[in-house]
Amino acid sequence: MRTLERCLALALLLVGAIGIHGASGLSLWDEYTVGPGAAPITYGAILMVCAAVVAVKPSGGGPIDWGPYFPRAISLLVLAAGLAFSIDYIGFTGGLFAFSFAGLAFVARLPPLKALALAAIWVALLYFVFVHLLNIPFPRGLWI
Amino acid sequence: MEYDVLSALGGGFARMMDWRMLAACLAGTFAGTLVGVLPGLGPSAAIAVLLPVTYGADPLFALVAMSGVYVGAMYGGTITSVMLNVPGESASVVTTFDGYPLAKQGKGALALGLAAIGSFLAGTLGLVFLTIVAIPLASFALKFGPAEYFAVMILAFTLIAALTGGSVVKATMALAFGLLIGTVGQDIVSGFPRLTFGSMDLLDGINFLPAVVGMFGLAEVLQDISNPSSFLTDKKSRFRLREVIPTRAEFRETIGAMFRGGFLGFFIGVLPGAGATIASFLSYGIEKRVSKHPEQFGKGALCGVAGPESANNAASSGAFVPLLSLGIPGSSTTAVLLGALVLLGIQPGPRLFAEHPDVVWGLIASLYIGNVMLLIQNTVMVPFFVWLLRVAQKVLPVVVATLCFIGVYSINNSMTDIWIMLAFTVLGCLFKYADIPASPVIIALVLGPMAEASFRQALVISSGSPLVFLTHPISAVLLLISALTLIYPLLRRGPGMAEAA
C-alpha cells in the first residue's frame, strides 16, 4: 500500500507542478485584487507540499487487498473505455448494446444467449426512456 | 426576512399536496432505498445521474426527487448491514457491529424495525431542528459580504480536512487537488484561460458532475466487482413481516438511544466534512458508554443498532442547514445537491428563503413526507429489497455503468465529460486503495471557484487590503475558528502528528 501511496503522491506532486507551471504566465496581482494566477499557484503549492509529505512518509501499512476479482474490474474499465472510443463509429445505442452484452457475458459471466437477450432488453428500455420520453438524443456513429 | 415559520411550512405542505410531487417523493425515496441497498452506486452519483433527467422540470419536483434519494439511501444502507453484514453506505458500517449478530440470532427483522423507527424519529427530529434553525441562520447570513463568505468557506475546508477521517495530510492533499482542478477554465474576472493548455474543451472548466459519477459511481462499481459480497448463497436473510415490529419493552429499551442519536446526528450533520458516518460512530461510542450492559455491544445490542441508525438519518437532515442557509455543502452528496440547485436556476444561500420560499419550504415539507414513506418502505418492503439484492447482484455493475454513461453524457451532450468521468473513475479507485478520501476533491471542486470569487471581491471592496478579513468581526471569528481547528490537534498531540493523524 505504501508503494501505491508513494506513486499516487508523486503523481499529484507532478500535477501540482504542472498547475504552477501552467499558471506561471498569468498575473498574480491585478488592480486591487489578486490576479488569475494566484489561486492555481497557491493550490498547486499546497498540493505539492502535502504530496511530498505523503511520498516521504506514507501512512498505509500492509499489502493492498485488490480483491479476488480485480481482473474483472479492469475488464469493465477497459470495456467502458472501449465504449467511449466506439461511440464515434457505432453510435451511442450500438455502443451501449455492445458494452452491455460484453459486460454481462465477460464480467457478470452470464451465458452468451442470456447476456444477449438481457443487453437487448436493457438498451431498448434505456432508448425508450431517454430518447423517447426525455428527448435526450443519443449520438449516431459513422457506421450506424 | 420575518415570517411565520409554521405558516411557511404549511405552505410547503400545500405545495406538496399534488400527485406529481408526491410521486416524485415516493420515486425518490424508493430509488434512494435501492441505492442504499444495492452496492455500487452511492447517493451522490445517483443524484448526479438523476440530474439530467430532471432538466426542464419544475425545480421543486426535481429537488424533491433528489432529496428523496439522499435520505432514502441512509435508510436503505441498513438493510444489507443487518441482513448480510455488508454496509450499503459508509454511514451504515457501524450498524454491522450489532445488526449482523442480531440477524445471526434470528432477530434481524427486529433490528431492521428498530433502525427504521429510530431513523424515522431522529430524521423527523432533525427536520424540526432544520425548520427552527434555518431561518435565523439565513437571516444572520444576510449580513455576510464576500469577506464573511470567504471565511465560511475556509472554515468548511479546514473542517473537511480535519474531520473527514484518516490522515489530515491526505485529506488536505485531496482538497488541494480539487481546488486546483477547480481553477481550470476561463477566469471569471479577467477572462484569461487558466490551465487549459490550449484545449477548447477545457475552457468551460471541469464540470463536477462527471467527477462525482466517476469517483462515487463507476469507481464504486469497480470496487464491488473486485471484492464482491458473499451474500448470494446466504439464506439467513428470510423472515416474516410481523417480526419487524418491536415489542413495547424493546421499544422502551431503545427510545433513549434513538433520541440521543437524533440530537447528536443533527449537530454533527451541520458540520462540513463530519456527516453521517462520524455521527453514527460517535453515537455507537456514546451508547456503549451509557449502557448498563456494554459487554453486549458487538454481540447484538439493540441500542447499538438504534442509536447509530438514528444518528445517520438526523445527520442527513442537519446537512441541509448549511446547504440551504449558507449555500455551503458539507459532503459530496450535498455538493451535488448544491450544483443541482444552481443548474435549476436557484442560488442557495441566505436569500433562498426570501426569493424562493415555495421551493425551499416545499423541499423541507417533502423531507417530512419522505420520512413517513421511508418508514413504511423500510418495514413493509424489506423482504422485497433483500430479494432484489439477490437477483440483481450479478447484472448490477453493467446496469449502473450504463446509467453513469448516459447520465454524464446527457449533462452537456459531450464526449469530453465521458472521458473526464473515466479519468475520475481511475482516480477514485486509486484513492480508495491508497486510503485517500475522495469527498474533499468534489467539495473543493464545487466550493473552490466560489471561495476564489469571494476572496477577490472582498479585496476589490477593500481597495486591495487583505486586512478586510480581520477587520470584519464575523470573518475574523470564523478564520480564528479555522486556525484553531488546524492548530489544536497539533498542540494536543505534539509534533509528528501530521503523519499519525
Interface residues (C-beta under 8 A of the other chain):
Chain A: M1 L4 E5 L8 A9 L12 V15 G16 G19 G22 A23 L26 S27 D30 E31 Y32 T33 V34 G35 P36 G37 A39 P40 Y43 G44 I46 L47 C50 A51 V53 V54 K57 S59 G60 I64 D65 W66 G67 P68 Y69 F70 R72 A73 L76 L77 A80 A81 L83 A84 I87 D88 F92 L96 F99 S100 G103 L104 V107 A108 R109 L110 L118 W122 V123 L126 F130 L134 I136 P137 P139
Chain B: P52 V53 G166 S167 V169 K170 T172 M173 A176 F177 L179 L180 T183 D187 V189 S190 F192 R194 L195 F197 L218 V221 L222 Q223 I225 S226 N227 P228 K394 V395 P397 V398 V399 A401 T402 F405 I406 Y409 S410 N413 M415 I418 W419 L422 T425 V426 C429 L430 F431 Y433 A434 D435 I436 G448 E452 F455 R456 Q457 L459 V460 S463 G464 A498 E499 A500
